Amino acid sequence: MQFDDDADLDTSEVQDVRGSRVPGGRATIGGGIAGLIALLLGLFFGVGPDQLGLTDDGGDEPAPSSSSLAQVQQSCRTGKDANAREDCRTVAVVNSVQDYWRQEFPRRRGSYAPAPTVFFTGRVGTACGAASSAVGPFYCPGDRKVYLDLGFFDELRTKFGSSGGPFAQAYVVAHEYGHHVQNLMGTLGRSQDGRTGQNSNAVRVELQADCYAGVWAHNATRTPDESGRPLITRLTDADIRDGLDAAAAVGDDRIQQRYQGRVTPESWTHGSAKQRQDWFYQGFRTGDMAQCNTFR
């Protein structure tokens, strides 16, 4: 994945609270095997911690660290920075994903409302409750923000067996923005009926977010930014393979086999490795969000 060296990055789309101290309270999760499974499911790129059984013991919303904000603003200015630094690359992916949806919604007689991504470390307060880094990347519909600890990208490779690579990281970000698109379209709430299983709405919502990530990938190198040029200039077959590999690595069956030693489809909330790959590729192959109807 290559960015236009001369493109300007919009750091206003990222809120950096890394290194901020969150006073008071702590985020907890249910104990026993149910708590373990909820925690693992949280690592599959989900939505807010309230939907993972997290409780907030009174933590406060962290204030952005002025030093970290200044660091991102000063260090992540152009596509050249994105080609050199992981945090700047994530800023660039956020810009590219939102550029696409900002242009796609009007084509479908809609209006896209941008959502910031929050970089954090350790623990963060959200409108969906307090969450620790263990929850992994998630989207909170309550405040319409994506939350991301960049350390997760290392875990994706070391703990979940993904091949890694810049586009594997981009897939994670694009998936979370898929949830934001669902929230704007009114489909995200279908996952909140409390049901699990391979044919549940929870799985269908996650697979649709995978498909939307693929739609963005299909269009990434042809979506212009404010300068009129695409921010992403090249995606290779190897990049797409990394994305597919990341999708498979966080399939319910793979995670359950790794951590439980058995696969229990009745408790799935995100879909199998094959399902996640298939729907990401469906979006990438067609480039059309209308082909992402996982509810049929």
Secondary structure, 3 states (H helix, E strand, C coil): CEECCCCECCHHHEEECCCCCCCCCCEEECCHHHHHHHHHHHCCCEECHHHHCEEECCCCCCCCCHHHHHHHHHHCCEHHHHCCCHHHHHHHHHHHHHHHHHHHHHHCCCCCCCCCEEECCCEEEECCEEEEHHHCCEEECCCCEEEECCCHHHHHHHCCCCCCCHHHHHHHHHHHHHHHHHHHHCCHHHHHHCCCCCCCHHHHHHHHHHHHHHHHHHHHHHCECCCCCECEEECCHHHHHHHHHHHHHCCHHHHHHHHCCCCCHHHCCCCCHHHHHHHHHHHHHHCCHHHCCCCC
